Amino acid sequence: MRRFFHATPAVVDGLVVLTGAEAHHAAQVIRLRVGEIATVLDGQGGEFHCVAGAVDRREVSLRVEETIRHEPPACRVRLVQAITKGKSFDLILQKAVELGATDIQPLLTERVVARPEQKEFADKQQKWEQVAIEAIKQCGAAWLPKIEMPAPLGDALNAEREFDLRLVAALGVHAAHPRRVFDDFVSSHQGLPKSVSIWIGPEGDFAAGELEEILRSGAKAVTLGRQILRSETAVMAALAVVNHELTSPR
């Protein structure tokens, strides 16, 4: 399926007009032709099934044949992720989108090696948002996750107070199995959480004091298994587990 992205409002007079990089991708990379079918996502629940009209490398006009409106996810899933070095953070963002994260908070911690300067934050956020856009085009997600500006631990904790259930991936005997944590929540609240956050540390994990601070804020330590996982692997495991628990019949 050929999928493209156009931020809202995507449709004007029954048409979606792609410009810039999306038009170039459609015309020069995918080589979309007049009369071919394509889908446009607006990242806000809109999915538009279209037929290509005029195709040019600078502008591609698509006629909307069908509009589908998707409801927001039933549970908000927030990934609080320590920034990793190299392209591994791009991979983390990509997989987080595929696995249903609704918003992502890049985190600056004691052991973070890739530490952007304050003046670079806006550029980083824009680059990361583009990674997320490419990911929804690949997987067909109707909602584009919100990617926050990088934040230190204290600021990220202050933004967490509204979440029903907060989890932190941790090693050690005191970390509980995620199923037990979800079962305890369901038992005490008579239902699944409407919002979940999952904290993942950098390579080398959170420093001991940082983990204590996260736990003091009300987060529950959960295990992802016996093996020590890379940060990007831990993200995939954690979000897959959260998805499983949110959708499993009880």
N, C-alpha and C positions, 0 to 999 in steps of 0.2 A: 504494500500500500504506500503510495506517495503521500507523505504528510508534510505540511508546512505550518509555520507559525505566523500569526498576525495578532498583535496586541489589540485589545478592545479600544474603540468599536471596530470590529473587523469588517462588518458588512455595511456597504453604502449603496442604496438603490439596487439591491440584489446582487451586488458584485463584491468580491474581495480582490483588491489590487495589491500584489506583492511588489516591493521595490527593494533596492539595496542588495544586501547579501542574500536574502531569500529569493529575489528575482534571479540573481546570478546562479544560485544553486539550482533553481527550477529549470532555467533555460540552458545553462552551460554544463552543469554537472549531471543532473538527472535527464536532461534533454526532453523535457515535457513538450508534447506536441498538441496543437489545436484539436479539441475534441476528446482528449484523454481525461480520465477521471482522477481527481485528487481530493485530499481531505485537508482542511485548514483547522487548526486548533488555536483558540484565543487565550488559553491558560486560565480562563475564568469559568470553565464549565461548558463553553461553547464548542461544538464540533460541527463543521460545515462540509457537507459532501458537495463537490463542485465539478464542473466541466470546464476545461481550459478553453479560453477564447483567444485573445491576442497574446502572443508569447514573444517577448523581447528580453535581452539580457538585462535591460534597465527596468523593465516593467512587465509584469505578467498579470493578465486579467482573468479571473475565474468567476464563472456564473454559478451562483448557489442554487442547487437543486433540492437539498434537504438540510434542515437545521435540527440538531439534537442538543438539548440542554441537559447536562448532567448535574445532579445534586452534589453539593459539597460532601466530602468524606464524612461518614458518621462519627468518626473519632479523629481528633487532631493529633497527629504524631510529630513531635518535635525532636529533631536530632541535634544534640549539643555536642559538637565534634571538635576536639583539639586539632589545630592545623598541622598537617603533616608536610613533609618536604617533597620537592619535585612534583611530578605529575600525579602522585598518589592521591592528593586531595581532589583532583579532577575526577579520578576514578571513584572516590568516596561519594562525591556529589552525584555522579551518574547513577551509581547503584542505589543511593538513597532515594532518588526520584523513582526508579523502577520499582522499589520496594515500598513505596507509598508514603514517604515522609512529606508532611504538609508544610513544614518550615524547618530551616536549618540555621543553627547559630554557630558560626566558626568561633573557636575558643582559643584564647591565649593563656597558656599555662606555663609553669616553671620549666618544664622539659620540652617545650615547643622549640624546635630548631629553626623552622621557616617562620620568621617573625617579621611581617611587613611593617614598614614605617607608617606612622599615622597618615602621612600625605598620600600613601599608596592604597589606603583602604577603599576609596571609591572605585579606583581602577580595578582592584581585586574583586570587589563585589560585582562589578559589571561583567568581568571575565567569567566569574563563577555562575552568574545568571545565564550567560550564553551557553555554558556547559549544561545547565538544567534545561534550557530550551531545546537543545539538541537531544537531550534524553527523553523529553516528552514526545518529541517527533518520532523517536525510535520506538518507544513502547506504547504510544497512543494514550498516555494519561491526559485526562481532560483538565486537570488543575495544575498550574505551575507553582511549585513550592516557593515560598518567600525565603530569600537568603538575606540574613541580617549582616550588618557590618561586624567585623571581628571585635570581640569583647573580652575583657579580663574576667576571671572567675567570679569576682564579686558582683559585677554588673549582670552577668548571665544568671546568677542565682537570684537576683532581685526580680528578674523577669519570669521566674519559674513559679511564683507563688500561686498562680491561678490554675495550675495543672492538677488534675485529679490524682494521677499516679506518676511518680517520678522514679526512674530506675537508673542505676549506674552499674556498668559492667565492671566486675571486680574479681580479683583472684583471692583465694583464701577460703578457710573453712567456714567463715561467717557469711559467705555469699549464698543466697538461697536459690533454689531452682525457680526459673520464671513462672512455671505452672503454679507453684505454691503461692507465689506473690499475687498472681492474678486470681487464684481461687480465694485467697484471703480477702481480696478487695471485693469480689463478687458477693462473698458471704456477708461482709459487713455493710455493703452499700446496696445490696439487692439488685445488682446489675453491673454491666461492664463500664469502665471509665469512658468519659466523653473526650478526655484529653490525656495523652501520655507523653512524657519526655524520656529520652534515653541518652545518657551521658557516656561518651567514649573518650578515653584518654589518648595521649600521643604515644609514639614509640617509647617504651620505658614506663608507660602508664602514668597515672597521676602521682604526684608526690604524696607522701603519707598525710601531711597536713591538709593538702587539697582534698583528698578523699574524705578525711574526717569532716571537713567543712561541708562538703556535699551531703554527707550522711546526716549531719546535724540539721540541715535544711529540710529534712524529711524524705530524702531519696532512699530507696531500698536497694541494697547491694544484691546483684544477681550474677550467677555464674553462666558462662557460655561454654562450659566443658573443661576438661582437664588440661588441654593443651594451651600453651601461651600463644595467642593469636596476634598477628600484625594488626595494626589499627584498622586498616582497610578491610581486613577479614572480619574483625570484630563487628564492624558496622553492618556488614551483610548478615552475619549470624544474628545479631541483636534485632535488626528490623524484621528479618524473617520470622523470628520467634514472636515478636510483638504482633505481626500480621496473623500468625497462626492462632495466637491466643484471642485476638479480637474477633476472629471469624469462626472459631471452633464452637460447635453446638455444646450447650451445657444443660 
